[in-house]
Amino acid sequence: MPEGAGNSPQDQSSSSATATSPHDLVMVTDQPLELSAMVAAVAGPKCGAISTFLGVTRDTHNGKTVVRLEYEGYAPMAEKELRKICEQARQKWSIEKIAIAHRLGVTAVEEASVIIAVSSVHRRESLEAVQYCIDTLKATVPIWYLEVYEGDSRVWKENAEWSGGGCCRQMVPTNTTVDGTSVAASAAGGAQCIETVAHELHDSGSGAGQHHHHHGHCHDC
Amino acid sequence: MKVKVLFFASCRELAGTKEIAVTLEGAENSTEALRKKLVELLPALEPVAWGITLAVNHEYTDPGQNVQLKDGDEVALIPPISGG
């Protein structure tokens, strides 16, 4: 038996993909984002699935014509929060690699402001992890954008997912049901964190048990 | 002691600056004292200064938590985020 028993490429990549995620890529940059580079960053011989998400600037909001978005970020803290998201995703799913890049500065219509790529052996893990990453990013990563409309009016936007940064240490005050009515946090919820499962949104016909939790994409629990 | 205070997005526009150095004297060594000092230095921050989320050295503080500060700390005012 040769030294370093795991001498096949598979074994090597397996041993390097630890919970401390040495191969995850997080990036906050003023350069345009490239999907192909993000896919390349997570590709590998063991990966049967690569799932990606792109957040892209669209041209209208509530009937107003959007000209551009101006992103601003607290870069070192944003990257630190992105690393936390990678670590949390690895605790929840068996993942090969994660890459998350967020653009700063001006993005024109149709340009990507965020790209997330996750690879896994099978598809389910990477699909679910990508959704978790974008939902959590919107709740915790200190980045902002100014929406600039035709005619030069402008608005600093706010994510519905934001709950003041103290996400997990705060009780979720209310839950919003799928039909938009507000209900008190259930006794079962208590002071625990409630995790959003976005696919619940599509089950609106399936009864009172289905909630869409507007706040508290909690990542520590 | 001196702390660095950073402003972003709507807070940056209210403050009219990205960053200031704030000197805190004696017992004024907490985030509550810093909020008070910021309103004195930059009265335009009055509407947001008392309730806004703060990050100390790249970590969020809990809402309502009064954190002790030390010389050289970096404190950021974090208005509601909109990344993504």
Interface residues (C-beta under 8 A of the other chain):
Chain A: G55 Y71 E72 G73 Y74 P76 M77 A78 K80 H102 S113 V114 I134 L137 K138 A139 T140 V141 P142 I143 W144 Y145 L146 W156 K157 E158 N159 W162 G164 G165 G166 C167 R169 Q170
Chain B: L6 F8 A9 S10 R12 T53 A55 H58 E59 Y60 T61 D62 P63 Q65 A76 I78 P79 P80 I81 S82 G83 G84
